[in-house]
């Protein structure tokens, strides 16, 4: 399946962040300001505020 790209802006902080894709159990992500957050699952993480958005898939047709 094809992975859809993350949204252009973060709903939480309204910035156009660099998104980092997380896939699996607890993983740490370093934010732009140096903080570390832990996220899990198949998500895109905003590197500005730590907000997560579920990864969506597009079926091949």
PDB file of N, CA, C, O and CB in Angstrom:
ATOM      1  N   UNK A   1       0.826  -1.179   0.000  1.00  0.00           N
ATOM      2  CA  UNK A   1       0.000   0.000   0.000  1.00  0.00           C
ATOM      3  C   UNK A   1       0.872   1.246   0.000  1.00  0.00           C
ATOM      4  O   UNK A   1       1.993   1.241   0.510  1.00  0.00           O
ATOM      5  CB  UNK A   1      -0.941  -0.004   1.199  1.00  0.00           C
ATOM      6  N   UNK A   2       0.354   2.281  -0.564  1.00  0.00           N
ATOM      7  CA  UNK A   2       1.063   3.546  -0.663  1.00  0.00           C
ATOM      8  C   UNK A   2       0.724   4.414   0.553  1.00  0.00           C
ATOM      9  O   UNK A   2      -0.443   4.530   0.929  1.00  0.00           O
ATOM     10  CB  UNK A   2       0.702   4.278  -1.984  1.00  0.00           C
ATOM     11  N   UNK A   3       1.732   5.015   1.158  1.00  0.00           N
ATOM     12  CA  UNK A   3       1.534   5.872   2.329  1.00  0.00           C
ATOM     13  C   UNK A   3       1.229   7.290   1.861  1.00  0.00           C
ATOM     14  O   UNK A   3       1.955   7.853   1.041  1.00  0.00           O
ATOM     15  CB  UNK A   3       2.787   5.855   3.259  1.00  0.00           C
ATOM     16  N   UNK A   4       0.151   7.860   2.389  1.00  0.00           N
ATOM     17  CA  UNK A   4      -0.179   9.245   2.073  1.00  0.00           C
ATOM     18  C   UNK A   4       0.762  10.178   2.833  1.00  0.00           C
ATOM     19  O   UNK A   4       1.170   9.859   3.950  1.00  0.00           O
ATOM     20  CB  UNK A   4      -1.661   9.555   2.423  1.00  0.00           C
ATOM     21  N   UNK A   5       1.112  11.320   2.248  1.00  0.00           N
ATOM     22  CA  UNK A   5       2.007  12.259   2.930  1.00  0.00           C
ATOM     23  C   UNK A   5       1.310  12.911   4.125  1.00  0.00           C
ATOM     24  O   UNK A   5       0.082  12.918   4.197  1.00  0.00           O
ATOM     25  CB  UNK A   5       2.498  13.340   1.950  1.00  0.00           C
ATOM     26  N   UNK A   6       2.083  13.454   5.053  1.00  0.00           N
ATOM     27  CA  UNK A   6       1.478  14.143   6.195  1.00  0.00           C
ATOM     28  C   UNK A   6       0.835  15.455   5.745  1.00  0.00           C
ATOM     29  O   UNK A   6       1.100  15.919   4.636  1.00  0.00           O
ATOM     30  CB  UNK A   6       2.537  14.412   7.292  1.00  0.00           C
ATOM     31  N   UNK A   7      -0.003  16.057   6.583  1.00  0.00           N
ATOM     32  CA  UNK A   7      -0.625  17.326   6.212  1.00  0.00           C
ATOM     33  C   UNK A   7       0.427  18.429   6.065  1.00  0.00           C
ATOM     34  O   UNK A   7       1.499  18.340   6.664  1.00  0.00           O
ATOM     35  CB  UNK A   7      -1.678  17.732   7.258  1.00  0.00           C
ATOM     36  N   UNK A   8       0.133  19.468   5.275  1.00  0.00           N
ATOM     37  CA  UNK A   8       1.116  20.536   5.066  1.00  0.00           C
ATOM     38  C   UNK A   8       1.373  21.374   6.316  1.00  0.00           C
ATOM     39  O   UNK A   8       2.481  21.878   6.502  1.00  0.00           O
ATOM     40  CB  UNK A   8       0.657  21.437   3.951  1.00  0.00           C
ATOM     41  N   UNK A   9       0.359  21.530   7.176  1.00  0.00           N
ATOM     42  CA  UNK A   9       0.534  22.280   8.420  1.00  0.00           C
ATOM     43  C   UNK A   9       0.040  21.449   9.597  1.00  0.00           C
ATOM     44  O   UNK A   9      -0.852  20.611   9.460  1.00  0.00           O
ATOM     45  CB  UNK A   9      -0.217  23.633   8.359  1.00  0.00           C
ATOM     46  N   UNK A  10       0.636  21.699  10.742  1.00  0.00           N
ATOM     47  CA  UNK A  10       0.244  20.997  11.968  1.00  0.00           C
ATOM     48  C   UNK A  10      -1.016  21.646  12.532  1.00  0.00           C
ATOM     49  O   UNK A  10      -1.076  22.868  12.667  1.00  0.00           O
ATOM     50  CB  UNK A  10       1.396  21.019  13.022  1.00  0.00           C
ATOM     51  N   UNK A  11      -2.028  20.833  12.863  1.00  0.00           N
ATOM     52  CA  UNK A  11      -3.270  21.353  13.435  1.00  0.00           C
ATOM     53  C   UNK A  11      -3.057  21.959  14.817  1.00  0.00           C
ATOM     54  O   UNK A  11      -3.803  22.849  15.226  1.00  0.00           O
ATOM     55  CB  UNK A  11      -4.308  20.250  13.516  1.00  0.00           C
ATOM     56  N   UNK A  12      -2.057  21.491  15.529  1.00  0.00           N
ATOM     57  CA  UNK A  12      -1.816  21.937  16.904  1.00  0.00           C
ATOM     58  C   UNK A  12      -1.112  23.292  16.951  1.00  0.00           C
ATOM     59  O   UNK A  12      -1.599  24.218  17.600  1.00  0.00           O
ATOM     60  CB  UNK A  12      -0.987  20.901  17.653  1.00  0.00           C
ATOM     61  N   UNK A  13       0.030  23.416  16.269  1.00  0.00           N
ATOM     62  CA  UNK A  13       0.847  24.637  16.383  1.00  0.00           C
ATOM     63  C   UNK A  13       0.754  25.545  15.160  1.00  0.00           C
ATOM     64  O   UNK A  13       1.294  26.651  15.171  1.00  0.00           O
ATOM     65  CB  UNK A  13       2.291  24.264  16.611  1.00  0.00           C
ATOM     66  N   UNK A  14       0.075  25.091  14.106  1.00  0.00           N
ATOM     67  CA  UNK A  14      -0.134  25.867  12.872  1.00  0.00           C
ATOM     68  C   UNK A  14       1.154  26.177  12.118  1.00  0.00           C
ATOM     69  O   UNK A  14       1.170  27.082  11.283  1.00  0.00           O
ATOM     70  CB  UNK A  14      -0.830  27.157  13.200  1.00  0.00           C
ATOM     71  N   UNK A  15       2.230  25.448  12.393  1.00  0.00           N
ATOM     72  CA  UNK A  15       3.485  25.611  11.657  1.00  0.00           C
ATOM     73  C   UNK A  15       3.536  24.623  10.497  1.00  0.00           C
ATOM     74  O   UNK A  15       2.750  23.677  10.440  1.00  0.00           O
ATOM     75  CB  UNK A  15       4.703  25.411  12.594  1.00  0.00           C
ATOM     76  N   UNK A  16       4.457  24.848   9.584  1.00  0.00           N
ATOM     77  CA  UNK A  16       4.742  23.886   8.523  1.00  0.00           C
ATOM     78  C   UNK A  16       6.010  23.147   8.946  1.00  0.00           C
ATOM     79  O   UNK A  16       7.116  23.523   8.560  1.00  0.00           O
ATOM     80  CB  UNK A  16       4.912  24.593   7.103  1.00  0.00           C
ATOM     81  N   UNK A  17       5.835  22.088   9.747  1.00  0.00           N
ATOM     82  CA  UNK A  17       6.994  21.415  10.340  1.00  0.00           C
ATOM     83  C   UNK A  17       7.636  20.404   9.409  1.00  0.00           C
ATOM     84  O   UNK A  17       7.142  20.107   8.321  1.00  0.00           O
ATOM     85  CB  UNK A  17       6.590  20.729  11.611  1.00  0.00           C
ATOM     86  N   UNK A  18       8.749  19.896   9.881  1.00  0.00           N
ATOM     87  CA  UNK A  18       9.348  18.706   9.289  1.00  0.00           C
ATOM     88  C   UNK A  18       8.707  17.550  10.041  1.00  0.00           C
ATOM     89  O   UNK A  18       8.808  17.472  11.266  1.00  0.00           O
ATOM     90  CB  UNK A  18      10.957  18.697   9.394  1.00  0.00           C
ATOM     91  N   UNK A  19       8.058  16.668   9.328  1.00  0.00           N
ATOM     92  CA  UNK A  19       7.382  15.537   9.952  1.00  0.00           C
ATOM     93  C   UNK A  19       8.333  14.358  10.043  1.00  0.00           C
ATOM     94  O   UNK A  19       9.132  14.131   9.135  1.00  0.00           O
ATOM     95  CB  UNK A  19       6.115  15.149   9.166  1.00  0.00           C
ATOM     96  N   UNK A  20       8.255  13.612  11.126  1.00  0.00           N
ATOM     97  CA  UNK A  20       9.039  12.390  11.279  1.00  0.00           C
ATOM     98  C   UNK A  20       8.062  11.231  11.415  1.00  0.00           C
ATOM     99  O   UNK A  20       7.118  11.293  12.203  1.00  0.00           O
ATOM    100  CB  UNK A  20      10.006  12.473  12.517  1.00  0.00           C
ATOM    101  N   UNK A  21       8.293  10.175  10.645  1.00  0.00           N
ATOM    102  CA  UNK A  21       7.387   9.021  10.670  1.00  0.00           C
ATOM    103  C   UNK A  21       7.852   8.023  11.715  1.00  0.00           C
ATOM    104  O   UNK A  21       9.024   7.648  11.757  1.00  0.00           O
ATOM    105  CB  UNK A  21       7.308   8.346   9.280  1.00  0.00           C
ATOM    106  N   UNK A  22       6.925   7.600  12.552  1.00  0.00           N
ATOM    107  CA  UNK A  22       7.190   6.604  13.586  1.00  0.00           C
ATOM    108  C   UNK A  22       6.396   5.363  13.235  1.00  0.00           C
ATOM    109  O   UNK A  22       5.237   5.446  12.828  1.00  0.00           O
ATOM    110  CB  UNK A  22       6.818   7.133  15.017  1.00  0.00           C
ATOM    111  N   UNK A  23       7.028   4.212  13.395  1.00  0.00           N
ATOM    112  CA  UNK A  23       6.366   2.952  13.079  1.00  0.00           C
ATOM    113  C   UNK A  23       6.775   1.915  14.110  1.00  0.00           C
ATOM    114  O   UNK A  23       7.889   1.394  14.061  1.00  0.00           O
ATOM    115  CB  UNK A  23       6.716   2.475  11.642  1.00  0.00           C
ATOM    116  N   UNK A  24       5.880   1.612  15.044  1.00  0.00           N
ATOM    117  CA  UNK A  24       6.187   0.573  16.012  1.00  0.00           C
ATOM    118  C   UNK A  24       5.983   1.002  17.448  1.00  0.00           C
ATOM    119  O   UNK A  24       5.289   1.981  17.725  1.00  0.00           O
ATOM    120  CB  UNK A  24       7.584   0.123  15.831  1.00  0.00           C
ATOM    121  N   UNK A  25       6.601   0.253  18.372  1.00  0.00           N
ATOM    122  CA  UNK A  25       6.435   0.552  19.792  1.00  0.00           C
ATOM    123  C   UNK A  25       7.124   1.863  20.168  1.00  0.00           C
ATOM    124  O   UNK A  25       7.656   2.562  19.306  1.00  0.00           O
ATOM    125  CB  UNK A  25       6.987  -0.594  20.642  1.00  0.00           C
ATOM    126  N   UNK A  26       7.110   2.184  21.439  1.00  0.00           N
ATOM    127  CA  UNK A  26       7.617   3.469  21.939  1.00  0.00           C
ATOM    128  C   UNK A  26       8.937   3.878  21.292  1.00  0.00           C
ATOM    129  O   UNK A  26       9.926   3.147  21.354  1.00  0.00           O
ATOM    130  CB  UNK A  26       7.795   3.403  23.441  1.00  0.00           C
ATOM    131  N   UNK A  27       8.936   5.059  20.670  1.00  0.00           N
ATOM    132  CA  UNK A  27      10.141   5.606  20.053  1.00  0.00           C
ATOM    133  C   UNK A  27      10.254   7.071  20.431  1.00  0.00           C
ATOM    134  O   UNK A  27       9.253   7.785  20.486  1.00  0.00           O
ATOM    135  CB  UNK A  27      10.118   5.430  18.506  1.00  0.00           C
ATOM    136  N   UNK A  28      11.483   7.521  20.693  1.00  0.00           N
ATOM    137  CA  UNK A  28      11.717   8.914  21.061  1.00  0.00           C
ATOM    138  C   UNK A  28      11.941   9.758  19.818  1.00  0.00           C
ATOM    139  O   UNK A  28      12.576   9.326  18.856  1.00  0.00           O
ATOM    140  CB  UNK A  28      12.918   9.032  22.008  1.00  0.00           C
ATOM    141  N   UNK A  29      11.406  10.969  19.861  1.00  0.00           N
ATOM    142  CA  UNK A  29      11.591  11.936  18.780  1.00  0.00           C
ATOM    143  C   UNK A  29      12.122  13.216  19.406  1.00  0.00           C
ATOM    144  O   UNK A  29      11.543  13.722  20.367  1.00  0.00           O
ATOM    145  CB  UNK A  29      10.251  12.194  17.988  1.00  0.00           C
ATOM    146  N   UNK A  30      13.220  13.748  18.870  1.00  0.00           N
ATOM    147  CA  UNK A  30      13.768  15.008  19.371  1.00  0.00           C
ATOM    148  C   UNK A  30      13.097  16.160  18.624  1.00  0.00           C
ATOM    149  O   UNK A  30      13.123  16.224  17.395  1.00  0.00           O
ATOM    150  CB  UNK A  30      15.327  15.058  19.198  1.00  0.00           C
ATOM    151  N   UNK A  31      12.496  17.069  19.396  1.00  0.00           N
ATOM    152  CA  UNK A  31      11.827  18.225  18.809  1.00  0.00           C
ATOM    153  C   UNK A  31      12.842  19.306  18.478  1.00  0.00           C
ATOM    154  O   UNK A  31      13.990  19.246  18.917  1.00  0.00           O
ATOM    155  CB  UNK A  31      10.752  18.772  19.760  1.00  0.00           C
ATOM    156  N   UNK A  32      12.411  20.305  17.694  1.00  0.00           N
ATOM    157  CA  UNK A  32      13.299  21.377  17.254  1.00  0.00           C
ATOM    158  C   UNK A  32      13.916  22.148  18.420  1.00  0.00           C
ATOM    159  O   UNK A  32      15.032  22.654  18.305  1.00  0.00           O
ATOM    160  CB  UNK A  32      12.545  22.330  16.359  1.00  0.00           C
ATOM    161  N   UNK A  33      13.193  22.242  19.549  1.00  0.00           N
ATOM    162  CA  UNK A  33      13.707  22.999  20.694  1.00  0.00           C
ATOM    163  C   UNK A  33      14.542  22.150  21.653  1.00  0.00           C
ATOM    164  O   UNK A  33      14.934  22.629  22.718  1.00  0.00           O
ATOM    165  CB  UNK A  33      12.557  23.617  21.449  1.00  0.00           C
ATOM    166  N   UNK A  34      14.818  20.895  21.287  1.00  0.00           N
ATOM    167  CA  UNK A  34      15.677  20.034  22.085  1.00  0.00           C
ATOM    168  C   UNK A  34      14.952  19.064  22.998  1.00  0.00           C
ATOM    169  O   UNK A  34      15.574  18.140  23.524  1.00  0.00           O
ATOM    170  CB  UNK A  34      16.564  20.865  22.895  1.00  0.00           C
ATOM    171  N   UNK A  35      13.658  19.246  23.201  1.00  0.00           N
ATOM    172  CA  UNK A  35      12.900  18.314  24.041  1.00  0.00           C
ATOM    173  C   UNK A  35      12.759  16.980  23.328  1.00  0.00           C
ATOM    174  O   UNK A  35      12.838  16.903  22.102  1.00  0.00           O
ATOM    175  CB  UNK A  35      11.505  18.890  24.392  1.00  0.00           C
ATOM    176  N   UNK A  36      12.546  15.923  24.121  1.00  0.00           N
ATOM    177  CA  UNK A  36      12.284  14.599  23.552  1.00  0.00           C
ATOM    178  C   UNK A  36      10.904  14.146  23.973  1.00  0.00           C
ATOM    179  O   UNK A  36      10.527  14.282  25.137  1.00  0.00           O
ATOM    180  CB  UNK A  36      13.356  13.570  23.995  1.00  0.00           C
ATOM    181  N   UNK A  37      10.146  13.607  23.027  1.00  0.00           N
ATOM    182  CA  UNK A  37       8.834  13.038  23.315  1.00  0.00           C
ATOM    183  C   UNK A  37       8.842  11.591  22.853  1.00  0.00           C
ATOM    184  O   UNK A  37       9.605  11.216  21.963  1.00  0.00           O
ATOM    185  CB  UNK A  37       7.690  13.850  22.619  1.00  0.00           C
ATOM    186  N   UNK A  38       7.991  10.788  23.461  1.00  0.00           N
ATOM    187  CA  UNK A  38       7.883   9.381  23.097  1.00  0.00           C
ATOM    188  C   UNK A  38       6.524   9.144  22.475  1.00  0.00           C
ATOM    189  O   UNK A  38       5.498   9.518  23.043  1.00  0.00           O
ATOM    190  CB  UNK A  38       8.097   8.460  24.326  1.00  0.00           C
ATOM    191  N   UNK A  39       6.517   8.529  21.320  1.00  0.00           N
ATOM    192  CA  UNK A  39       5.280   8.231  20.605  1.00  0.00           C
ATOM    193  C   UNK A  39       5.299   6.772  20.193  1.00  0.00           C
ATOM    194  O   UNK A  39       6.357   6.143  20.160  1.00  0.00           O
ATOM    195  CB  UNK A  39       5.103   9.154  19.368  1.00  0.00           C
ATOM    196  N   UNK A  40       4.121   6.229  19.876  1.00  0.00           N
ATOM    197  CA  UNK A  40       4.030   4.826  19.439  1.00  0.00           C
ATOM    198  C   UNK A  40       3.003   4.703  18.332  1.00  0.00           C
ATOM    199  O   UNK A  40       2.157   5.576  18.141  1.00  0.00           O
ATOM    200  CB  UNK A  40       3.661   3.892  20.622  1.00  0.00           C
ATOM    201  N   UNK A  41       3.096   3.596  17.606  1.00  0.00           N
ATOM    202  CA  UNK A  41       2.146   3.320  16.532  1.00  0.00           C
ATOM    203  C   UNK A  41       2.673   3.782  15.190  1.00  0.00           C
ATOM    204  O   UNK A  41       3.860   4.068  15.037  1.00  0.00           O
ATOM    205  CB  UNK A  41       0.816   3.985  16.820  1.00  0.00           C
ATOM    206  N   UNK A  42       1.775   3.852  14.219  1.00  0.00           N
ATOM    207  CA  UNK A  42       2.128   4.347  12.893  1.00  0.00           C
ATOM    208  C   UNK A  42       1.598   5.768  12.782  1.00  0.00           C
ATOM    209  O   UNK A  42       0.434   5.989  12.446  1.00  0.00           O
ATOM    210  CB  UNK A  42       1.550   3.428  11.754  1.00  0.00           C
ATOM    211  N   UNK A  43       2.477   6.732  13.074  1.00  0.00           N
ATOM    212  CA  UNK A  43       2.070   8.139  13.109  1.00  0.00           C
ATOM    213  C   UNK A  43       3.136   9.027  12.490  1.00  0.00           C
ATOM    214  O   UNK A  43       4.303   8.647  12.392  1.00  0.00           O
ATOM    215  CB  UNK A  43       1.788   8.583  14.549  1.00  0.00           C
ATOM    216  N   UNK A  44       2.715  10.219  12.074  1.00  0.00           N
ATOM    217  CA  UNK A  44       3.616  11.304  11.712  1.00  0.00           C
ATOM    218  C   UNK A  44       3.721  12.191  12.950  1.00  0.00           C
ATOM    219  O   UNK A  44       2.699  12.505  13.560  1.00  0.00           O
ATOM    220  CB  UNK A  44       3.102  12.113  10.437  1.00  0.00           C
ATOM    221  N   UNK A  45       4.929  12.603  13.337  1.00  0.00           N
ATOM    222  CA  UNK A  45       5.129  13.456  14.503  1.00  0.00           C
ATOM    223  C   UNK A  45       5.662  14.807  14.041  1.00  0.00           C
ATOM    224  O   UNK A  45       6.650  14.879  13.311  1.00  0.00           O
ATOM    225  CB  UNK A  45       6.102  12.794  15.523  1.00  0.00           C
ATOM    226  N   UNK A  46       4.987  15.890  14.480  1.00  0.00           N
ATOM    227  CA  UNK A  46       5.439  17.256  14.193  1.00  0.00           C
ATOM    228  C   UNK A  46       6.682  17.517  15.034  1.00  0.00           C
ATOM    229  O   UNK A  46       6.633  17.393  16.258  1.00  0.00           O
ATOM    230  CB  UNK A  46       4.310  18.320  14.497  1.00  0.00           C
ATOM    231  N   UNK A  47       7.793  17.875  14.402  1.00  0.00           N
ATOM    232  CA  UNK A  47       9.027  18.095  15.151  1.00  0.00           C
ATOM    233  C   UNK A  47       9.063  19.472  15.800  1.00  0.00           C
ATOM    234  O   UNK A  47      10.035  19.809  16.475  1.00  0.00           O
ATOM    235  CB  UNK A  47      10.226  17.926  14.239  1.00  0.00           C
ATOM    236  N   UNK A  48       8.021  20.267  15.607  1.00  0.00           N
ATOM    237  CA  UNK A  48       7.959  21.572  16.267  1.00  0.00           C
ATOM    238  C   UNK A  48       7.288  21.470  17.632  1.00  0.00           C
ATOM    239  O   UNK A  48       7.789  22.021  18.612  1.00  0.00           O
ATOM    240  CB  UNK A  48       7.209  22.578  15.390  1.00  0.00           C
ATOM    241  N   UNK A  49       6.134  20.754  17.704  1.00  0.00           N
ATOM    242  CA  UNK A  49       5.376  20.699  18.964  1.00  0.00           C
ATOM    243  C   UNK A  49       5.163  19.287  19.506  1.00  0.00           C
ATOM    244  O   UNK A  49       4.772  19.142  20.664  1.00  0.00           O
ATOM    245  CB  UNK A  49       4.041  21.349  18.770  1.00  0.00           C
ATOM    246  N   UNK A  50       5.407  18.238  18.711  1.00  0.00           N
ATOM    247  CA  UNK A  50       5.226  16.868  19.171  1.00  0.00           C
ATOM    248  C   UNK A  50       3.854  16.281  18.883  1.00  0.00           C
ATOM    249  O   UNK A  50       3.580  15.140  19.255  1.00  0.00           O
ATOM    250  CB  UNK A  50       5.477  16.807  20.622  1.00  0.00           C
ATOM    251  N   UNK A  51       2.988  17.043  18.225  1.00  0.00           N
ATOM    252  CA  UNK A  51       1.647  16.552  17.871  1.00  0.00           C
ATOM    253  C   UNK A  51       1.784  15.371  16.916  1.00  0.00           C
ATOM    254  O   UNK A  51       2.685  15.346  16.079  1.00  0.00           O
ATOM    255  CB  UNK A  51       0.781  17.685  17.225  1.00  0.00           C
ATOM    256  N   UNK A  52       0.886  14.392  17.044  1.00  0.00           N
ATOM    257  CA  UNK A  52       0.949  13.224  16.168  1.00  0.00           C
ATOM    258  C   UNK A  52      -0.307  13.109  15.320  1.00  0.00           C
ATOM    259  O   UNK A  52      -1.411  13.429  15.761  1.00  0.00           O
ATOM    260  CB  UNK A  52       1.145  11.950  16.987  1.00  0.00           C
ATOM    261  N   UNK A  53      -0.111  12.644  14.093  1.00  0.00           N
ATOM    262  CA  UNK A  53      -1.190  12.433  13.132  1.00  0.00           C
ATOM    263  C   UNK A  53      -1.071  10.997  12.633  1.00  0.00           C
ATOM    264  O   UNK A  53       0.015  10.588  12.223  1.00  0.00           O
ATOM    265  CB  UNK A  53      -1.125  13.470  11.938  1.00  0.00           C
ATOM    266  N   UNK A  54      -2.157  10.217  12.655  1.00  0.00           N
ATOM    267  CA  UNK A  54      -2.075   8.834  12.177  1.00  0.00           C
ATOM    268  C   UNK A  54      -1.651   8.757  10.708  1.00  0.00           C
ATOM    269  O   UNK A  54      -2.044   9.591   9.892  1.00  0.00           O
ATOM    270  CB  UNK A  54      -3.422   8.138  12.362  1.00  0.00           C
ATOM    271  N   UNK A  55      -0.848   7.750  10.388  1.00  0.00           N
ATOM    272  CA  UNK A  55      -0.452   7.499   9.006  1.00  0.00           C
ATOM    273  C   UNK A  55      -1.651   6.900   8.285  1.00  0.00           C
ATOM    274  O   UNK A  55      -2.295   5.982   8.794  1.00  0.00           O
ATOM    275  CB  UNK A  55       0.798   6.547   8.925  1.00  0.00           C
ATOM    276  N   UNK A  56      -1.947   7.420   7.106  1.00  0.00           N
ATOM    277  CA  UNK A  56      -3.044   6.846   6.322  1.00  0.00           C
ATOM    278  C   UNK A  56      -2.467   6.210   5.065  1.00  0.00           C
ATOM    279  O   UNK A  56      -1.425   6.624   4.557  1.00  0.00           O
ATOM    280  CB  UNK A  56      -4.110   7.932   5.955  1.00  0.00           C
ATOM    281  N   UNK A  57      -3.159   5.212   4.586  1.00  0.00           N
ATOM    282  CA  UNK A  57      -2.688   4.454   3.433  1.00  0.00           C
ATOM    283  C   UNK A  57      -3.681   4.554   2.293  1.00  0.00           C
ATOM    284  O   UNK A  57      -4.888   4.669   2.503  1.00  0.00           O
ATOM    285  CB  UNK A  57      -2.454   2.989   3.806  1.00  0.00           C
ATOM    286  N   UNK A  58      -3.149   4.507   1.084  1.00  0.00           N
ATOM    287  CA  UNK A  58      -3.967   4.515  -0.124  1.00  0.00           C
ATOM    288  C   UNK A  58      -3.781   3.166  -0.797  1.00  0.00           C
ATOM    289  O   UNK A  58      -2.656   2.761  -1.093  1.00  0.00           O
ATOM    290  CB  UNK A  58      -3.578   5.701  -1.089  1.00  0.00           C
ATOM    291  N   UNK A  59      -4.866   2.483  -1.034  1.00  0.00           N
ATOM    292  CA  UNK A  59      -4.790   1.161  -1.660  1.00  0.00           C
ATOM    293  C   UNK A  59      -4.395   1.288  -3.127  1.00  0.00           C
ATOM    294  O   UNK A  59      -4.799   2.230  -3.809  1.00  0.00           O
ATOM    295  CB  UNK A  59      -6.137   0.419  -1.532  1.00  0.00           C
ATOM    296  N   UNK A  60      -3.609   0.339  -3.601  1.00  0.00           N
ATOM    297  CA  UNK A  60      -3.239   0.301  -5.016  1.00  0.00           C
ATOM    298  C   UNK A  60      -4.443  -0.152  -5.818  1.00  0.00           C
ATOM    299  O   UNK A  60      -5.113  -1.118  -5.454  1.00  0.00           O
ATOM    300  CB  UNK A  60      -2.021  -0.642  -5.262  1.00  0.00           C
ATOM    301  N   UNK A  61      -4.710   0.532  -6.883  1.00  0.00           N
ATOM    302  CA  UNK A  61      -5.846   0.124  -7.724  1.00  0.00           C
ATOM    303  C   UNK A  61      -5.387  -0.183  -9.120  1.00  0.00           C
ATOM    304  O   UNK A  61      -6.199  -0.543  -9.972  1.00  0.00           O
ATOM    305  CB  UNK A  61      -6.921   1.206  -7.759  1.00  0.00           C
TER     306      UNK A  61
END
